[in-house]
Amino acid sequence: MEPKNRYIDRDISWLAFNGRVLMEAADEQVPLADRVKFLAIYSANLDEFFRVRVSALRSLIRFREKKITRRLLTDPQQTLTQVLGMVAQQQEQYRAVFHDELLPRLQEHGLVLYQQEALPEVHRHEQERFFRSTVLSYLQPVFIGSLRKAKRKNRLPFLDSQQLYFALTLRPKTGNQRDASQPDQAEPMPNDTLYAYLNIPADKLPRFVPLSSIADKQYFAFLDDVIRANLAIVFPGYEVTGCFSFKLNRSEDIDIKDEYHGNLVRKIKRQLKKRKTAPPVRFLYDGNAPADLIALFISLFDLKPEELQAGGRYHSLSALLKLPMPKGPNIASPVLLPLLKPELDAHDSIFAAIDERDRILHFPYQSYEYVLRFFNEAAIDPLVYQIDVALYRIASDSLIANALMSAAHNGKQVSVFVEVKARFDEANNLRWAEAMEAAGVRIIYSLPGVKVHAKIALIKRRKPSAKAKRIQYAYLATGNFNETTAEIYGDHGLMTRYKPIVRELGQVFDFLAKQKDVGKLHHLLVSPFTLQKRYLDMIEREIHHAHKGRRAHMTLKLNGLEDQTMIDKLYEASRAGVTINLLIRGICCLVPGVVGMSETIRVIRLVDGYLEHARVAIFYNNGEEEMYLASADWMQRNLYHRVEVGFPVYDPQVQNELRQVIAYQLADNTKACLIDEQGHNQPIRDPEAPQVRAQRAIYDWLKEQALDATAVE
């Protein structure tokens, strides 16, 4: 008998993933600096979640119609209530880890981050000097006045999204006269409470202010506390009776009503400007703030009760990533330098290496320099005449974009598809698109109705012979063309000149450039056209083998699994007896391990120093194994609303490499968790088994492979 709930809500599952990040921060076995980093990542993740997903839930609640809600898996109000409850629980754990564990541990290692302690005189003077010389000029106090006056206020300066502020209560000092520069004070009575708010310029200044060392200890103060200690300078003649931090998150969804008519780029630019004034989705405030102060701000800024969230004294602790860490052994995980790939270095050019056979790179274990070489060589190679690339998230200081501009300067025909709807990267992508266009690169902007998420490049090169036939070289990857994220994202990139693949990749680029029919595809899996159907067919084939009594199994690695059609097919495969291993880092709406529905499905969530980002599918196929890499997760957006490319791995040596990488990840008993029927993280630990930490094992294995290859040479 199947359970009542066949699916885990996507937002609840995502919070479980972020909870897994928090588990790393709480784990005493994790080096101290890494724990601080995971705490910062948790905070940054949660901020984005509120700006996007909670905003979407509130929109569903606000504008829902019966015919819409009937199509939803869960009631959005019920989901939101559950989400806020989970967040509140996690925030309690977050504060406990930060205050009770990490701050004392930092102090043990010689780093003191002041909070509410009494400072020694030398540090008080340093704070005041820094405040007067540096901070004061950035402050923008807004005096609201008395409660009576506040209720009559029609307009107040705008609250910026994600910026930090103080809400303040004040009263005039005895004998204080009305300040002519503050006409809205309306002659307050001596006992009247006055209100104000003040920005905390953490976007302009360091969040952690260094103070002089004492007895070999480093000291830092929150910028918030530097301001708190000097409020008398900001509000002369007033006694500050209360000071409480708050932060407002606004929705960051871009809503373009019609992508099919008019100038899409111009519409996106307009929407980016509107994002600054978007509706609030979360008002995060110090839980010690008095109720009357919170009620006042609800009224002044037109907030709704469900947008309020009580927090701690400090917000936006993603800034902890910038807190200098103490020095010493075992404070942080050792830095693993990206490995070289001798089989590529043995050739004079990347193209010569690909001529020999397909090549694969595993990031961030191996150097991204080989991808940069791929483009840099193409830019200056006289035999290269055309370069096509699809860019989704461009690095802020992109070396790849510079190589493409260099290629255009050298007379190559360079066409770049730039996705200007990539969330949070819209402005950066537009900036680079305009720069490349000015350099002579042909820029193709977003397609209406879909995002192009594929990570593909195609280089056309003449043969160095009299016949001058062309050769095409492809680079297909699971991760973005972004050398910054390649340092921390676990991805794979395939280089090939295999004719059927490069021919079909040319069809994909023709579709992007001309919106012509993508044509028949026998090797590449391309959404929204063939990718889902081909995966369903491969699962069906495993079901067929299971029904025939043959061995049947598959391994899937994804960032997210949400689509009901794919989940239902996996349930069908499980009922048929197919063994299914899932490596799902983020959202997993599938319910594993349920007798009669999913008992042969095991779901592993792996969280470690690198962000697992690759998408891999391996189908046993009665011993004739098939292996695919892809840019697509099995989310509705990827399968139906994005252009994604999955690509087969044919080269036996490349297959062996991928098989070994996946084997380490499936065997991890140090950083892996099983996802249970409720979507909870259950650590995989076996004290009697040899410890396997997949990311470290993969690095060591690839390093050994590189040393062996060098020895052979």
C-alpha atoms as one frame of an Amber mdcrd trajectory, in Angstrom:
protein
   0.000   0.000   0.000   1.406   3.359  -1.038   1.730   6.178   1.522  -0.628
   9.121   1.493   2.184  11.466   0.478   3.977  10.326  -2.656   6.092  13.480
  -2.795   8.041  15.685  -0.407   7.325  19.391  -0.880  10.179  21.062  -2.765
  10.585  23.935  -0.299  10.584  21.622   2.699  13.196  19.481   0.959  15.331
  22.518   0.193  15.239  23.559   3.845  16.402  20.047   4.740  19.359  20.578
   2.402  20.179  23.896   4.078  19.806  22.110   7.396  22.464  19.697   6.152
  24.752  22.696   5.594  24.036  23.750   9.175  25.000  20.244  10.324  28.501
  20.876   8.977  28.716  24.090  11.003  27.643  22.176  14.119  30.011  19.236
  13.575  32.932  19.392  16.013  34.965  17.137  13.700  34.950  19.858  11.024
  37.859  22.343  11.210  36.933  25.620  12.893  37.336  27.891   9.859  35.231
  25.502   7.784  32.482  25.559  10.414  32.402  29.349  10.236  32.246  29.127
   6.432  29.304  26.724   6.507  27.483  29.009   8.933  27.952  31.889   6.479
  26.779  29.738   3.556  23.668  28.727   5.493  22.849  32.405   6.086  23.388
  33.382   2.441  21.297  30.428   1.240  18.420  31.335   3.544  18.434  34.950
   2.396  18.104  33.859  -1.229  15.389  31.366  -0.297  13.259  34.131   1.190
  13.853  36.494  -1.717  12.778  33.876  -4.256  10.835  30.914  -2.877   9.009
  32.539   0.041   8.160  35.386  -2.302   6.674  32.848  -4.738   4.647  31.147
  -1.994   3.220  34.463  -0.847   2.297  35.316  -4.425   0.417  32.018  -4.706
  -1.428  32.754  -1.482  -2.185  36.341  -2.459  -3.385  35.687  -5.976  -4.553
  32.111  -5.828  -7.686  30.984  -7.595  -9.516  27.729  -6.994  -8.612  26.382
 -10.397  -4.924  27.113  -9.712  -4.733  25.721  -6.186  -6.350  22.480  -7.333
  -3.308  21.905  -9.559  -0.814  22.403  -6.745   0.714  19.461  -4.876   0.244
  21.185  -1.527  -1.676  24.130  -0.167   0.709  27.132  -0.311  -0.497  28.509
   3.023   0.134  25.163   4.700   3.566  24.963   3.070   4.452  28.494   4.152
   3.453  27.756   7.742   5.622  24.640   7.726   8.496  26.533   6.093   8.454
  29.299   8.688   8.342  26.734  11.490  11.379  24.898  10.096  13.254  28.164
   9.618  12.549  29.187  13.213  13.924  25.861  14.492  17.014  26.113  12.311
  17.608  29.711  13.385  17.627  28.626  17.026  20.243  26.003  16.196  22.149
  28.562  14.131  22.351  31.015  17.021  23.380  28.274  19.438  26.181  27.107
  17.140  27.403  30.658  16.589  27.251  31.966  20.159  27.826  28.844  22.243
  30.293  26.949  20.069  32.086  28.945  17.397  32.743  32.215  19.214  34.283
  30.464  22.261  36.348  28.219  19.946  37.609  31.246  18.026  38.588  32.873
  21.300  40.499  29.750  22.326  42.525  30.148  19.134  43.290  33.812  19.708
  40.468  35.587  17.873  37.966  37.598  19.893  34.841  38.929  18.209  33.277
  41.328  20.664  29.536  41.263  21.200  28.080  42.836  24.319  31.189  42.686
  26.499  32.658  45.737  28.195  35.612  46.824  26.061  38.979  47.837  27.490
  39.687  51.543  27.253  42.146  51.183  24.370  39.520  49.491  22.200  36.808
  51.981  23.168  39.040  54.802  21.952  39.871  52.923  18.742  36.182  52.347
  18.073  35.385  56.026  18.539  38.254  57.137  16.285  37.159  54.724  13.566
  33.565  55.846  13.968  34.382  59.549  13.649  36.920  59.185  10.845  35.241
  56.522   8.718  31.734  55.486   9.718  29.963  58.748  10.505  29.983  60.071
   6.944  28.080  56.981   5.728  25.241  57.242   8.238  21.783  58.451   7.223
  19.664  58.837  10.364  15.923  59.193   9.824  14.082  60.875  12.695  10.474
  59.722  12.924   9.541  61.600  16.070   6.815  60.744  18.520   4.220  58.042
  18.010   1.571  60.685  17.415   3.673  62.314  14.730   4.702  58.987  13.229
   1.079  58.054  12.608   0.664  61.208  10.515   3.743  60.595   8.393   2.896
  59.973   4.761   6.323  59.190   3.354   9.579  57.877   4.720  12.888  57.207
   2.970  12.900  53.838   1.251  14.311  50.722   2.933  16.818  48.997   0.672
  16.595  45.241   0.307  19.186  43.221   2.254  20.598  46.328   3.937  21.020
  46.466   7.699  19.358  49.090   9.886  18.816  50.025  13.521  15.381  50.818
  14.901  15.838  53.268  17.770  13.851  54.643  20.667  15.007  57.944  22.149
  13.979  60.600  24.605  15.198  64.171  25.013  17.738  64.760  27.691  16.536
  66.972  30.512  16.509  70.594  29.404  16.918  69.738  25.753  15.277  72.304
  23.519  13.517  71.636  20.260  16.064  71.072  17.512  15.299  73.392  14.608
  16.890  70.922  12.214  14.264  68.347  13.210  10.945  70.149  12.568   8.929
  66.964  12.912   9.718  66.648  16.612   6.599  68.688  17.366   7.806  69.851
  20.801   7.922  66.436  22.489   7.083  66.184  26.139  10.045  65.107  28.317
   8.586  61.608  28.844   7.576  61.057  25.205   9.301  58.169  23.428  10.728
  59.247  20.099  11.552  56.948  17.207  14.224  56.862  14.530  16.028  54.445
  12.290  19.589  54.386  11.055  21.438  52.523   8.329  24.347  50.196   9.121
  26.647  50.741   6.104  27.923  47.160   5.918  27.747  47.380   2.120  30.371
  50.146   2.200  32.552  49.241   5.194  33.983  46.054   6.731  31.410  44.243
   8.852  34.175  43.249  11.257  36.321  46.157  12.433  39.871  45.149  13.435
  41.153  46.439  16.767  44.656  46.322  18.196  45.976  43.005  19.478  46.353
  42.392  23.188  48.429  39.532  24.608  48.698  37.823  21.205  44.940  37.865
  20.667  43.294  39.433  17.614  40.243  41.554  18.371  37.344  42.500  16.122
  34.115  44.376  16.698  30.924  44.178  14.680  30.385  47.356  12.688  26.926
  47.292  14.280  28.468  47.603  17.743  30.872  50.355  16.713  27.806  52.383
  15.738  25.871  51.366  18.852  28.682  52.621  21.069  28.650  56.043  19.407
  24.958  56.789  18.948  25.285  59.823  21.210  27.330  61.432  18.427  24.577
  60.727  15.896  21.747  61.944  18.145  23.179  64.750  20.311  20.789  65.943
  22.991  18.966  62.631  23.140  19.264  59.548  25.248  19.050  56.373  23.182
  16.812  54.061  25.201  16.641  51.196  22.720  18.605  50.031  19.677  17.541
  46.974  17.685  18.816  45.773  14.328  16.563  44.806  11.439  16.761  43.897
   7.776  14.224  43.823   4.962  14.283  41.283   2.133  12.378  42.188  -1.010
  11.197  39.825  -3.716  13.843  39.323  -6.393  11.713  37.513  -8.930  11.690
  39.176 -12.337   8.191  39.121 -13.775   8.063  39.808 -17.503   4.457  39.560
 -18.621   5.211  39.129 -22.321   8.593  37.838 -23.490   7.444  37.351 -27.078
   6.830  40.948 -28.155   9.041  43.998 -27.875  12.660  44.248 -26.786  13.332
  41.568 -24.160  16.658  43.061 -23.034  15.042  46.446 -22.465  12.265  44.792
 -20.467  14.803  42.972 -18.291  16.680  46.203 -17.612  13.417  47.833 -16.527
  12.625  44.882 -14.269  16.076  45.074 -12.676  15.315  48.650 -11.674  11.929
  47.595 -10.287  13.589  44.874  -8.189  14.842  47.603  -5.841  11.260  48.583
  -5.017   9.731  45.099  -5.037   7.322  44.008  -2.279   8.816  42.901   1.051
   8.992  39.178   1.788  10.782  39.179   5.144  11.290  41.731   7.908  13.979
  40.194  10.109  14.332  41.936  13.456  16.012  41.597  16.831  13.667  39.456
  18.908  14.336  41.673  21.942  12.689  44.675  20.280   9.565  45.872  22.141
   6.189  45.122  20.583   5.236  48.798  20.211   8.373  49.456  18.136   7.658
  46.529  15.824   4.017  47.605  15.506   5.180  51.084  14.521   7.425  49.744
  11.768   4.665  47.469  10.491   2.524  50.572  10.114   5.218  52.828   8.662
   6.450  50.395   6.032   3.154  48.669   5.282   4.365  45.257   6.446   2.170
  42.227   6.942   2.377  40.093  10.093   3.415  37.006   8.098   6.428  38.920
   6.758   7.887  39.333  10.253  10.588  37.040  11.579  12.223  37.437  14.965
  15.964  36.900  14.925  19.044  37.657  16.965  21.114  40.730  17.669  23.080
  40.401  14.405  21.770  39.708  10.903  23.406  38.933   7.530  26.024  36.649
   8.996  26.980  35.545   5.501  29.595  38.251   6.152  31.422  35.696   8.310
  33.094  34.581   5.080  35.144  37.789   5.363  36.126  37.391   9.009  39.898
  36.733   9.124  40.527  33.346  10.673  43.199  32.628  13.290  46.361  30.865
  12.170  47.377  27.474  13.389  47.308  23.755  12.641  43.953  22.155  11.855
  42.107  25.502  11.877  41.024  24.970   8.268  40.968  22.096   5.817  44.173
  21.894   3.789  44.064  23.722   0.478  43.992  21.214  -2.370  45.697  22.773
  -5.362  44.031  21.979  -8.713  45.770  19.077 -10.388  47.375  19.047 -13.791
  46.310  16.549 -16.441  49.510  15.121 -17.966  47.655  13.529 -20.885  46.742
  17.055 -22.024  50.116  18.586 -21.189  51.817  15.952 -23.353  50.429  17.628
 -26.481  51.404  20.924 -28.060  47.785  22.004 -28.169  44.431  21.100 -26.694
  43.181  20.343 -30.193  45.951  17.783 -30.743  44.959  16.050 -27.505  41.304
  15.913 -28.581  42.345  14.621 -32.024  43.725  11.554 -30.247  40.588  10.789
 -28.185  37.890  12.319 -25.991  39.090  14.095 -22.850  37.316  14.791 -19.585
  38.088  17.227 -16.783  36.848  16.924 -13.216  36.476  20.232 -11.408  37.574
  21.595  -9.022  40.013  18.718  -8.572  41.684  19.412 -11.914  42.737  22.786
 -13.215  40.247  24.948 -15.105  43.230  26.316 -17.032  42.617  23.635 -19.665
  39.223  25.161 -20.480  40.828  28.596 -20.709  43.472  27.100 -23.011  40.703
  25.653 -25.189  39.369  29.164 -25.829  42.707  30.986 -25.854  44.147  28.591
 -28.433  41.027  28.999 -30.540  41.391  32.789 -30.342  44.863  32.807 -31.924
  44.867  29.620 -34.037  44.882  30.697 -37.727  43.001  27.521 -38.666  40.042
  28.322 -36.384  37.400  30.342 -38.191  34.255  30.069 -36.036  33.422  29.842
 -32.328  29.927  29.320 -30.888  29.302  29.434 -27.124  26.296  29.534 -24.793
  26.938  31.438 -21.552  24.592  31.224 -18.564  26.511  32.673 -15.602  29.568
  34.701 -16.574  32.314  35.381 -14.030  32.489  39.018 -12.954  36.052  39.189
 -14.308  35.679  36.604 -17.051  38.815  35.353 -18.780  36.651  33.333 -21.161
  34.757  36.431 -22.285  38.100  38.163 -22.831  39.313  35.231 -24.933  36.162
  35.451 -27.059  36.727  39.169 -27.593  40.332  38.419 -28.563  39.082  35.861
 -31.080  36.779  38.461 -32.636  39.684  40.927 -32.856  41.639  38.203 -34.673
  38.981  37.888 -37.343  37.159  34.804 -36.092  33.405  34.580 -36.470  32.352
  34.491 -32.812  28.720  33.993 -31.792  27.811  33.993 -28.122  24.401  33.211
 -26.723  24.029  35.140 -23.461  21.232  34.251 -21.061  20.171  37.575 -19.559
  17.466  35.931 -17.423  19.959  34.059 -15.194  18.685  34.980 -11.728  20.957
  37.399  -9.813  23.390  37.479 -12.758  21.210  39.472 -15.143  23.123  42.747
 -14.757  26.565  41.113 -14.957  25.597  39.099 -18.044  24.225  42.222 -19.731
  27.431  44.103 -18.966  29.578  41.392 -20.532  27.246  41.000 -23.508  27.570
  44.699 -24.299  31.368  44.562 -23.905  31.659  41.542 -26.210  29.314  43.102
 -28.752  31.468  46.231 -28.809  34.486  43.995 -29.537  32.811  42.504 -32.612
  31.256  39.399 -31.084  27.825  38.513 -32.382  25.567  38.433 -29.323  22.331
  36.458 -29.270  20.156  37.262 -26.288  17.632  35.208 -24.339  14.895  33.296
 -26.104  11.319  34.192 -25.129   9.628  31.718 -22.835  12.710  29.664 -21.940
  16.114  30.050 -20.344  19.169  28.602 -22.047  20.990  26.699 -19.308  23.141
  24.467 -21.540  26.923  24.672 -21.068  28.201  24.138 -24.601  30.841  25.417
 -27.007  31.673  24.493 -30.602  34.874  25.440 -32.413  35.200  25.039 -36.175
  38.710  24.594 -37.525  40.129  23.932 -40.957  42.324  20.895 -41.457  45.958
  21.804 -42.131  45.821  20.190 -45.573  45.201  21.109 -49.180  41.630  19.833
 -49.073  40.958  22.149 -46.112  38.141  20.061 -44.702  36.880  21.343 -41.392
  37.095  19.670 -38.016  34.732  20.604 -35.206  35.668  20.496 -31.526  33.067
  20.531 -28.790  33.199  21.309 -25.107  30.138  20.147 -23.171  29.856  20.495
 -19.411  27.675  20.103 -16.363  28.813  23.466 -14.959  29.014  27.053 -16.146
  31.777  28.714 -18.145  32.850  30.457 -14.975  36.404  30.172 -13.708  35.400
  31.534 -10.290  32.753  28.928  -9.462  34.941  26.225 -11.041  37.172  26.548
  -7.960  34.448  25.243  -5.622  31.782  23.493  -7.770  32.092  19.775  -8.457
  31.529  19.413 -12.217  32.669  17.541 -15.321  33.623  18.895 -18.732  33.961
  16.760 -21.881  36.094  17.686 -24.907  35.334  15.752 -28.086  35.475  15.888
 -31.878  33.233  12.837 -32.359  31.332  13.685 -35.537  27.788  12.669 -34.531
  28.025  14.744 -31.343  29.534  17.872 -32.909  27.050  17.658 -35.791  24.093
  17.578 -33.415  25.641  20.336 -31.303  25.705  22.444 -34.457  21.963  21.828
 -34.775  21.479  23.128 -31.228  23.423  26.304 -31.997  21.399  26.774 -35.203
  18.267  26.572 -33.082  19.612  29.193 -30.667  20.678  31.546 -33.451  17.730
  31.160 -35.822  15.004  29.481 -33.734  14.810  26.845 -36.463  13.741  23.281
 -35.714  16.472  21.505 -33.778  16.065  18.457 -36.032  16.540  14.789 -35.235
  18.839  13.993 -32.347  20.268  10.506 -31.859  23.075  11.262 -29.410  22.408
  14.506 -27.551  19.519  14.879 -25.117  18.072  18.361 -25.485  15.266  19.851
 -23.437  12.575  20.899 -23.870  12.563  18.579 -26.906  13.994  15.113 -26.276
  15.775  14.989 -22.921  12.880  13.901 -20.726  11.581  11.319 -23.214  15.017
   9.770 -23.695  15.555   9.453 -19.944  12.083   7.923 -19.554  12.893   5.446
 -22.321  16.127   4.432 -20.596  14.306   3.899 -17.296  11.662   1.875 -19.142
  14.415  -0.267 -20.613  15.683  -1.084 -17.100  12.107  -1.975 -16.112  11.918
  -4.318 -19.105  15.174  -6.026 -18.080  13.902  -6.422 -14.499  10.672  -8.002
 -15.732  12.769 -10.477 -17.732  14.601 -11.449 -14.547  17.815  -9.753 -15.581
  19.978  -7.553 -13.405  18.668  -3.986 -13.617  19.994  -0.881 -11.926  20.755
   2.779 -12.458  22.672   5.552 -10.731  21.572   9.156 -11.028  23.391  12.177
  -9.690  21.453  15.461  -9.660  21.215  18.755  -7.821  17.441  18.519  -7.709
  14.682  15.948  -8.328  11.215  17.483  -8.416   9.337  16.530 -11.583   6.420
  14.182 -10.855   6.647  12.387 -14.187  10.263  11.412 -13.549   9.591  10.510
  -9.911   6.608   8.345 -10.848   8.747   6.532 -13.424  11.389   5.864 -10.771
   8.657   4.502  -8.479   7.517   2.228 -11.311  11.089   1.030 -11.797  11.444
   0.344  -8.082   8.250  -1.712  -8.037   9.674  -3.728 -10.953  12.780  -4.497
  -8.892  15.263  -2.060 -10.438  17.987  -1.035  -7.977  18.281   2.759  -7.977
  21.023   4.831  -6.367  20.345   8.553  -6.261  22.939  11.167  -5.343  20.813
  14.286  -4.775  22.532  17.287  -3.243  19.547  19.641  -2.974  15.806  19.299
  -3.515  14.491  15.726  -3.531  10.708  15.377  -3.771  10.921  11.588  -4.119
  10.052   9.574  -1.002  12.611   6.732  -0.737  12.539   3.367   0.981   8.762
   2.824   1.070   7.698  -0.814   0.720   5.627  -1.317  -2.414   6.584   2.052
  -3.872  10.269   2.905  -3.559  11.903   0.203  -1.454  14.796  -0.287  -3.905
  15.613   3.425  -4.047  18.409   4.842  -1.919  18.960   8.626  -1.804  22.293
  10.046  -0.655  22.938  13.723   0.068  26.624  14.653   0.016  27.733  17.982
   1.510  31.428  18.774   1.912  33.899  21.530   1.062  33.030  21.551  -2.656
  29.481  22.087  -3.888  28.327  18.934  -5.680  26.969  20.282  -8.977  27.381
  17.574 -11.626  24.512  15.735 -13.305  25.318  12.128 -14.172  23.122   9.223
 -15.322  24.374   5.633 -15.583  22.083   2.860 -16.860  23.218  -0.765 -16.573
  21.295  -1.817 -19.724  21.841  -5.568 -19.290  25.613  -5.115 -19.185  25.853
  -2.691 -22.121  26.137   0.314 -19.844  25.143   3.777 -21.039  26.430   6.924
 -19.371  25.305  10.534 -19.766  26.367  13.895 -18.391  24.019  16.876 -18.538
  23.384  20.466 -17.545  19.835  19.570 -16.488  18.404  18.605 -13.144  15.104
  16.737 -13.061  13.183  19.825 -12.042  10.145  21.095 -13.915  11.983  24.252
 -14.964  14.864  22.245 -16.492  12.715  19.730 -18.339  10.039  22.056 -19.717
  11.242  25.670 -19.588  14.970  25.572 -20.301  17.241  24.615 -23.144  19.490
  21.952 -21.619  21.942  19.555 -23.194  22.729  16.039 -22.025  25.543  14.221
 -23.774  26.711  10.602 -23.934  30.094   9.426 -22.719  31.432   6.958 -25.266
  35.171   6.823 -24.619  35.972   3.789 -22.382  38.727   5.606 -20.487  36.467
   8.570 -19.771  33.747   6.162 -18.656  36.163   4.501 -16.242  37.084   7.847
 -14.709  33.451   8.803 -14.166  32.602   5.371 -12.820  35.352   5.686 -10.207
  34.255   9.186  -9.172  30.672   8.015  -8.679  31.849   4.907  -6.792  33.642
   7.082  -4.236  30.548   9.239  -3.797  28.280   6.240  -3.267  30.737   4.816
  -0.716  31.110   8.013   1.335  30.555   7.325   5.037  31.975  10.600   6.352
  30.089  13.445   4.675  27.101  11.601   3.209  23.593  11.376   4.639  20.714
   9.130   3.671  17.448  10.942   3.017  14.665   9.107   4.844  10.910   8.893
   4.165  10.329  12.242   5.886  13.096  13.944   3.903  15.377  14.146   6.941
  19.162  13.797   6.802  20.416  10.600   8.444  24.242  10.538   8.658  25.894
   7.460   7.141  28.437   6.324   9.702  30.010   2.905  10.154  32.771   2.988
  12.777  33.945  -0.491  11.777  34.249   0.239   8.053  37.212   2.099   6.505
  36.431   5.807   6.359  35.629   7.124   2.893  35.427  10.861   2.350  34.515
  11.077  -1.323  35.921  14.479  -2.204  39.279  13.756  -0.600  39.363  10.249
  -2.098  38.631  11.585  -5.594  41.391  14.168  -5.292  43.920  11.598  -4.064
  42.939   9.148  -6.805  43.236  11.767  -9.569  46.563  12.898  -8.119  47.824
   9.318  -8.187  46.624   8.955 -11.793  48.517  12.109 -12.734  51.709  10.885
 -11.048  51.440   7.515 -12.790  50.951   9.206 -16.161  53.967  11.443 -15.555
  56.093   8.428 -14.601  55.132   6.646 -17.840  56.181   9.643 -19.885
